[in-house]
Amino acid sequence: MPKLQGFEFWSRTLGGARHVVAPMVDQSELAWRLLSRRHGAQLCYTPMLHAQVFVRDANYRKENLYCDVCPEDRPLIVQFCANDPEVFVQAALLAQDYCDAIDLNLGCPQMIAKRGHYGAFLQEEWDLLQRMILLAHERLSVPVTCKIRVFPEIDKTVRYAQMLEKAGCQLLTVHGRTKEQKGPMAGTASWEHIKAVRKAVGIPVFANGNIRCLQDVERCLQDTGVQGVMSAEGNLHNPALFEGRSPAVWELADEYLDIVRQHPCPLSYVRAHLFKLWHHTLQVHQQLREELAKVKTLEGVAAVSQALKLRCQEDMSRQQEGVRPADNLPAFHWICQPYIRPGPREGSKESSGGRSKRALEEEEGSMEGLSKNKLKKQLRNPHKTFDPSLKPKYAKCDQCGNPKTADCPGHGLLFKTKLEKSLAWKGIQPGLQEAQQVRPVTPSGFSEVMGSALA
């Protein structure tokens, strides 16, 4: 069967999907995708996967895709980050039988993407991107798609989109923010950029940005003319967004936990989802926020969620008629609702009122004088100790300050083969020529150092 392209691919393979759940690192896992599909999502993306790791690591493939095969989880697009055409295509070939399309991440603005040279930090390298998309288009049995961020200039953004279309991209998701717009500086996404791209290309376009409720979805479709709307942050705070509902938080939290029991995922994913779902309630019941940060099992997380549910029901029973929600919220804290990300100044004020999630997670360890990483090591090896007084003492080298070791009177950094060590113990000093035969590649100064070590 020939590979479907463009609008035919969108209408037939993707079922004309209009409500789309974004690729989210550690957040759009199978359990969350199934929850979102039950509440109006018509298409989901996997979390971003690293192409190079996916190619070389069978366990990574198994944990992130192969074990997540589920008939309910279609249509599905697998997203990769990559900066090498061959590696991208090799990863895509290994994934194409488990999805309906392969997406290239050109939108990640985070520092890790800058260090790894992928995501939005490839948007100026048009020749490389052309080669990556073209090779994938030629060799894959499924379509290749892209998710991008915009340039400040609309005309450059349009030319960028047209270049990707010409290279073989069959569907384009446009996040209406630049790569500099992130975190507290995110600001408002530009639907004007998205509208201009939609008018300029002949392939389906999804819009991403400023989606907090179903009314935003409908307005975006009308204002930009796109084929679908993608939600990330809005979906995390209300998975029923595409249904146009704002249910009680515990309704969706309980349903998600039930799905996780059937389709397990790392506890860190579950905890992160509940922090998002219960976000507004956790501002009220700070003690349970701390409990949620500390629990170490799925049942522990479920117990905290149940306690939050009981607290909310108590708050509801005490609620007086005519009283409006606190903190200018659109609804009471026990209702699923969007989170308005504060600006830089607001964010500093908000954070001053309570400890960060990372601080809460590490508090348990800090009480015992151990960091989170040391606690993990101690769980793996209960006999391990970090008491400095119990560590072996070594005399320090006069030359560099490093500890001396038993077989090295100097730095303890000599490069010796087993044969050389054996000869040293026997008190036999090999000649320079013999040492070179034993170890062909000799560091400079080796003969002098060996002479002093064997003297």
Buried (B, 14 or more C-beta within 10 A) or exposed (E): EEBBBBBBBBBEBBEBBBBBBBBBBBBBBBBBBBBBBBBBBBBBBBBBBBBBBBBEEEEBBEEBBBEBEBEEBBBBBBBBBBBBBEBBBBBBBBBBEBBBBBBBBBBBBBEEBBEBEBBBBBBEBBEEBBBBBBBBBEBBEBBBBBBBBBBEEBEEBBBBBBBBBEBBBBBBBBBBBBBEBBEEEBBEBBBBBBBBBBEBBEBBBBBBBBBBBBEBBEBBBEEBEBBBBBBBBBBBBBBBBBBEBBBBBBBBBBBBBEBBEEBBBEBEBBBBBBBBBBBBBBBBBEEBBBBBBBBEEBEBBBBBBBBBBEBBEEBEEEEEEEEEBEEEBEEBBBBBBBBEEEEEEEBEEEEEEBBEBEEBBBBBBEEEEBEEEBBEEBEEEEEEEBEEEEEEEEEEBEEEEBBBBEEBBBBBEBEBEEEBEEBBEEEEBBEEEEBBEBBEEBEEEBEEBBEEBBE
